[in-house]
Amino acid sequence: MNSSSGTIQKGRRDRLRTGIALAIMRRRNRLRGDNSPRPLFVIGSGRSGNTLVRRVLMATGAIHIPPETFVLGEIIEMWPRLKSLMWREKVWLFCAHFEKHPHFADFGLGSLNDFAIQALGMSDRSLPALITAFYRYLAQAENSDASRWGDKTPYNTFHLPALRAAFPDAQFLWLTRDGRDAALSYVEAGLYQDFPTAARRWVDANRACETLARTGADVFRQSYETLVTAPQASFCDICDWAALPFDPAMLSAPAARLGDVEVHAHHGNVKSPISAASVGRWKTRLRGEDLAQAPDDFPVMLERMGYDPQ
């Protein structure tokens, strides 16, 4: 067996082990019957209105959604391998994953030392309880008394089975946007170097969300285009599905401190009034050669998402 085939087989075995571990985790967590409020994950490709949705949902006062967390899925997938460790060691590793990420400063915290002390005293020493305690800690750090927590991290699309394994009753708000506008926005924001790479990310993100929706998870799909052209009706529907209060004043309410929004330029427009000005920008900004270099499955996914690929 050559090294290449050995690496491929090892990768398959690792994915199989991870899949089995997540299936066991999901069954165990479903049987737990935790009565804590259901988490809400905003998912989909980045540059699809994710941060706008975060701003408006937080204006309900009923849910707190922190800056992007990036490492949550990795922690959940890693957790089964830590079963031989003591609780304090698990807590320290949990905190280290967040603290060592380059964007930890977005939380506005010097460290997670205080949270670690709280977590060491938890009576429920399960991963879902630890995650829930962490998000509540982040809410309290922002003086939020919201009883419910959510997450808005586009990178989570790489870890959707893990999120559902940890929280089988979670709600998933899947935001879609014309991939040409989303990929263009990725490039203009400096998050991807070229259109084909950004288009690949858009396809992979939406494919992962499609797969999640087929599992029977509680998924609500919302298009960016409808969100910005009919915001009152759209957010009313979202809040009705998510069991959150809705008031039209939320749409123009001054944004609270959002952490990453104040730091990263690519979030700059989220505090502006809701506008449909960016819908269809690709028609005047993209070149024919950009579209020609997109992945072969890009137009296929456009059509599946309800967009005319021509």
Steps between C-alpha positions, in 0.01 A plus 500: 500500500649838402499799733228680304247214521593449866426865573164476321402189695603662827287801415203275433549316829525829688179627338325173582610516864390861523162415345442215744602715797263779390213252453551372853523856632180601322307201639628562852413869488153430363437267792621758750183705462674827589239769574727795418390731213577374151811654343462668163777470241510742207657297220579522128773663299655816632405831334134395502357736760621300799617797705191702412286217635710488814450874557123488458446182705704643785272805493222271629679490835404133522814348349871575515723417203871569558766576239598209279644216707682306223606199712172367640463219246860392545451478876189283465676263259804481728301437819456119474879466495525672840294248697802381701585853619392656829230768486742783573720389211200501267403847615852634446515354149156641423607849606836474324333429165318833520783702654759387246289590198617821326154658538458437873553873558162562331332382822651789693632269772853486632474126566254227591646447846181608677291272281734208566455548875121496457512196273709299747211524745231381260292206618401404144833412343378431148618679189159659420483638854853639469424664165175647631681637807763655274247682283316624806830626637556694176150648530557608859832659400296723267241572771238297317240316705369305199411146601570360156824485302588469136802485272575670170815346357504415126793265567252278686385363166807274519368354825120480476477129597703583814270788597195283462664216693560731795161672472244272326220750568685803364349730240695584185431817304642436153569820307538475124617761251574504130843337490630755253427785741623303802828396336555851362446641849749251645766621256424871541518461878843342468388170651584299188762578239300413190148432381539124425621430856219706650247326273632163619441606860144608418419167334646295785319703767159463337555132424571442870181685592301294248632183660405621848147588386453146369575353844181637649668780695293811572623712208344826379625623165504874430632673189708813535315662211162471675657597832615838370208576266227402750675517839191541717322196357820296495601567859143453616506150347844423644398610849176304480695184410763564767244592769657843545307825548476728199454874481556695176709747701766226526587555136632852562596470867852625578734204503651393828876444520556199278872447555618381162294761314694782662835337417472347152434719197309230312218534757485875451160526331305310764418812702364680195128493413388179332537541125460291185770700319741205484252258342620411150829693523672213323334602174720810475801390706581149381687426180408218267833328569424500874179310446670268249757403767243418765473134610299275268235446767457874564222556241337174612484626859376841384206331333432278800494811720243659269728736305517517121855386414496688167 
